[in-house]
Amino acid sequence: MTKYFLLSLICFIILNFKVSSQSLTEIEKRYDNLKSKIANDNQVLDSLKNILESRGKQIESEKQKQNPDDDKIIKLMSGSVSLSNMIDDHREKLDANTKNLRQLSGVLKNKYSAKIDSLTFLNRSSKENSEKLESEILFFTEKRLLVSPQIEMLSFNPKKILEIDLSKAKNSDERASLNEYLTRALTEVNSVLSDVTKQAKETNDALTLQKKTSKFLAETEFDRDFRLGNISRSSTERNDVNAALGGEDKRSIADQINSYVLLLDQLNIFDKSEGINSQRFIYKPGETNLSLKDYSELLKEVKQKLSDYKLVLANKIEQSK
């Protein structure tokens, strides 16, 4: 009965994977194309901003002349208006595409998570093919890491938070205002800390799986050369995956990595010798890039810094009561 159940379960999962593979592949392609489009749009937007800034300097330079050419100034200003409109249009499209990318990222994460859950359940139910199943879990775990959105920097200045002294408030209104500011900051820190904790757990899960399967990724890099085929699969399966996804997985988490570094720098306002050197985590094309272990260390450091600030904020709020 148990063997029949396990056989049925295996058949169900395999069938489920086959049925959903096409839609998953299509979503992955849409994700790749949209991310590429956003990168191109950002380059265009930066170019337009540079041109607009250059025109502004030309206008100011012409105005400073003893005999400014009014016709030239008018022409430059007219062109600047057109550029401003183009910039607004590109920014609007970029915002819309970024929103769509976040939605696709959520869809992919859910699909990868569902596959991971199914494989994990199957792995717990049967000791057969354990290494193979763990390799599959690792495969989808790392794919899930690749589509995680980049973290946002804190909207408040951490240094100013540390400088707040409620005992020096001039009156009750000022004290209440400072307390509200601290409460909002604490809510934001809790939200960011929750996201970082989830990402750190997923990264550690991937590291654990690598060790368990004894299939460490050779020169693992989270950059444009990251290949899905490197993730603990046979050569035949690697070819099948690469063919299904159009060869290399062009998704990059370079922006995500750099966003964590920026957040770490924002939080690191104490002795700069403390902790780790965040600059070693910066993504630099053409150089040796971040390994999964390095990424885990980065997340651990960010998580610790956020936890420290959470404690500071909580203590300050408690003092205001």
C-alpha positions in Angstrom: 0.0 0.0 0.0 2.8 2.3 0.9 4.7 1.5 -2.3 1.6 2.1 -4.4 1.0 5.4 -2.6 4.6 6.5 -3.3 4.5 5.4 -6.9 1.2 7.3 -7.4 2.7 10.4 -5.7 5.8 10.3 -7.9 3.6 10.0 -11.1 1.4 12.8 -9.9 4.4 15.1 -9.3 6.0 14.2 -12.6 2.8 14.9 -14.5 2.2 18.1 -12.6 5.7 19.3 -13.5 5.2 18.4 -17.2 1.8 20.2 -17.3 3.1 23.3 -15.7 6.6 23.4 -17.4 5.4 25.2 -20.5 3.6 28.0 -18.6 6.6 28.3 -16.3 9.0 28.6 -19.2 6.8 31.3 -20.8 6.8 33.3 -17.6 10.5 32.9 -17.2 11.0 34.2 -20.8 8.6 37.1 -20.1 10.6 37.9 -16.9 13.9 37.8 -18.8 12.6 40.0 -21.6 11.1 42.5 -19.3 14.2 42.7 -17.1 16.3 43.3 -20.3 13.8 46.0 -21.4 14.0 47.7 -18.1 17.8 47.7 -18.2 17.7 49.3 -21.7 15.1 51.8 -20.7 17.2 52.9 -17.7 20.2 53.5 -20.1 18.0 55.5 -22.4 16.6 57.5 -19.5 20.1 58.2 -18.2 21.2 59.4 -21.6 18.2 61.7 -21.9 18.9 63.2 -18.5 22.5 63.8 -19.5 21.4 65.6 -22.7 18.9 67.7 -20.7 21.5 68.6 -18.2 23.9 69.6 -21.0 21.3 71.7 -22.6 20.6 73.5 -19.3 24.3 74.3 -19.0 24.3 75.6 -22.6 21.4 77.8 -21.8 23.0 79.2 -18.7 26.3 79.8 -20.6 24.5 81.6 -23.4 22.7 83.8 -20.9 25.9 84.8 -19.2 27.4 86.2 -22.4 27.5 90.0 -23.0 25.4 89.6 -26.1 23.3 86.4 -25.7 21.7 84.9 -28.7 18.1 84.9 -27.9 17.1 82.7 -30.8 19.6 80.1 -29.7 18.3 80.3 -26.1 14.7 79.9 -27.3 15.7 76.9 -29.5 17.6 75.3 -26.6 14.7 75.8 -24.2 12.2 74.4 -26.7 14.4 71.4 -27.1 14.6 71.0 -23.4 10.8 71.0 -23.0 10.6 68.2 -25.6 13.4 66.3 -23.7 11.5 66.7 -20.4 8.4 65.3 -22.0 10.3 62.3 -23.3 11.9 61.7 -19.9 8.5 61.8 -18.3 7.1 59.3 -20.8 10.1 57.0 -20.4 9.9 57.2 -16.6 6.2 56.4 -16.7 6.8 53.3 -18.9 9.7 52.3 -16.7 7.6 52.5 -13.6 4.9 50.4 -15.2 7.4 47.7 -16.4 9.1 47.7 -13.0 5.7 47.1 -11.4 5.0 44.2 -13.9 8.5 42.8 -13.2 7.7 42.7 -9.4 4.4 40.9 -10.2 6.1 38.3 -12.4 8.8 37.9 -9.8 6.1 37.0 -7.2 4.5 34.6 -9.7 7.8 32.8 -10.3 8.7 32.7 -6.6 5.3 31.1 -5.9 5.8 28.5 -8.7 9.3 27.7 -7.6 8.1 27.4 -4.0 5.3 25.0 -4.9 7.9 22.8 -6.7 10.2 22.9 -3.8 7.4 22.0 -1.4 6.3 19.1 -3.5 9.9 17.8 -3.9 10.6 18.2 -0.2 7.4 16.3 0.7 8.4 13.5 -1.7 11.9 13.4 -0.3 10.6 13.0 3.3 8.2 10.3 2.2 10.8 8.1 0.5 14.5 7.6 1.1 15.0 6.5 -2.4 16.6 8.9 -4.9 17.2 11.3 -2.0 20.3 12.9 -3.6 18.5 13.4 -6.9 15.5 15.0 -5.2 17.7 17.3 -3.1 19.5 18.3 -6.3 16.1 19.2 -7.8 15.2 21.2 -4.7 18.5 23.0 -4.9 17.9 23.7 -8.6 14.6 25.5 -7.8 15.8 27.1 -4.6 18.6 28.9 -6.5 16.1 29.9 -9.3 13.9 31.4 -6.6 16.8 33.4 -5.3 17.5 34.8 -8.7 14.0 36.3 -9.1 13.9 37.9 -5.6 13.4 41.7 -5.9 16.1 44.1 -4.7 15.8 45.6 -1.3 15.1 49.2 -0.7 17.2 51.5 1.4 15.6 52.9 4.6 13.7 56.1 4.1 14.9 57.6 7.3 18.5 58.6 8.3 19.7 56.0 10.8 22.3 58.5 12.2 19.5 61.0 13.0 17.6 58.2 14.8 20.6 57.7 17.2 20.7 61.4 17.8 17.1 61.6 19.0 16.8 62.3 22.7 13.2 62.4 23.9 14.2 63.8 27.3 15.3 67.0 25.5 11.9 67.6 23.8 10.7 71.1 24.4 7.1 70.2 25.0 4.6 67.3 24.8 3.8 68.0 21.1 7.4 67.8 20.1 7.8 64.6 22.2 4.7 63.1 20.5 6.0 64.0 17.1 9.4 62.4 17.7 7.7 59.3 19.1 5.6 59.0 16.0 8.8 59.4 13.8 10.5 56.6 15.8 7.4 54.4 15.5 7.3 54.8 11.7 11.0 54.0 11.5 10.5 50.9 13.6 7.7 49.7 11.4 9.9 50.1 8.3 12.9 48.3 9.9 10.6 45.4 10.9 9.4 45.1 7.3 12.9 45.2 5.8 14.2 42.9 8.4 11.4 40.4 7.6 12.4 40.4 3.9 16.1 40.1 4.6 15.4 37.2 7.0 13.4 35.3 4.3 16.2 35.9 1.7 18.8 34.8 4.2 16.9 31.6 5.0 16.5 30.7 1.3 20.2 31.3 0.8 21.2 29.1 3.8 18.8 26.4 2.6 20.6 26.4 -0.8 24.0 26.2 1.0 22.8 23.3 3.2 21.6 21.4 0.1 24.9 21.9 -1.6 26.7 20.4 1.3 24.3 17.5 1.7 24.5 16.5 -2.0 28.2 17.1 -2.1 27.7 18.9 -5.4 29.2 22.3 -4.8 28.8 24.8 -7.7 32.1 25.3 -9.4 32.9 29.1 -9.4 29.3 29.9 -8.5 28.5 33.4 -9.6 25.3 35.4 -9.5 26.0 37.3 -12.7 25.1 37.2 -16.4 27.1 34.0 -16.9 25.1 32.1 -14.2 24.0 28.9 -15.9 21.0 26.9 -14.8 22.9 23.8 -15.9 25.5 24.2 -13.2 22.9 23.4 -10.5 23.5 19.8 -9.7 22.0 18.2 -12.8 23.2 15.6 -15.3 24.6 16.8 -18.6 21.5 15.5 -20.4 19.2 17.4 -18.1 21.4 20.5 -18.3 21.0 20.5 -22.1 17.3 20.1 -21.8 17.0 23.0 -19.4 19.2 25.2 -21.4 17.3 24.4 -24.6 13.9 25.0 -22.8 15.1 28.4 -21.5 17.0 29.5 -24.6 20.5 28.6 -23.3 22.0 30.7 -20.6 19.9 32.1 -17.8 20.4 35.8 -18.3 18.7 36.8 -15.1 21.1 38.7 -12.9 20.9 39.6 -9.2 23.6 42.2 -9.5 21.2 45.0 -8.7 19.9 43.0 -5.7 23.4 42.4 -4.4 24.3 46.1 -4.7 21.1 47.1 -3.0 22.0 45.1 0.0 25.5 46.7 0.0 23.9 50.1 -0.1 21.6 49.3 2.8 24.6 47.9 4.8 26.6 51.1 4.2 23.5 53.1 5.3 23.4 51.2 8.5 27.1 51.1 9.1 27.6 54.6 10.8 29.7 53.4 13.6 33.4 52.5 13.5 34.0 51.6 9.9 36.5 48.9 11.0 33.6 47.0 12.6 32.0 44.0 10.7 32.9 43.2 7.1 34.1 45.3 4.2 30.9 45.9 2.3 32.7 47.0 -0.8 34.0 43.5 -1.5 30.4 42.5 -2.3 29.9 45.1 -5.0 29.2 43.5 -8.4 31.9 44.4 -10.9 31.6 43.1 -14.5 34.6 41.2 -15.7 35.8 40.3 -12.2 35.3 37.4 -9.8 31.8 37.8 -8.6 29.8 36.9 -5.5 29.5 33.3 -4.5 26.5 31.8 -2.7 28.6 31.7 0.5 29.6 35.4 0.1 26.0 36.3 -0.5 25.0 34.5 2.7 27.6 36.4 4.7 26.3 39.7 3.2 22.7 38.9 4.2 23.9 37.9 7.7 25.6 41.2 8.2 22.6 43.2 6.9 20.3 41.2 9.1 22.5 41.8 12.2 22.7 45.6 11.5 18.9 45.8 11.1 18.4 43.9 14.3 20.7 46.3 16.1 18.8 49.3 14.9 15.5 47.6 15.7 16.7 47.3 19.3 17.8 51.0 19.4 14.4 52.1 18.1 12.5 49.9 20.5 14.4 51.2 23.4 13.9 54.8 22.4 10.2 54.3 22.0 10.0 52.6 25.4 11.8 55.5 27.0 9.1 57.9 25.7 6.4 56.1 27.6 
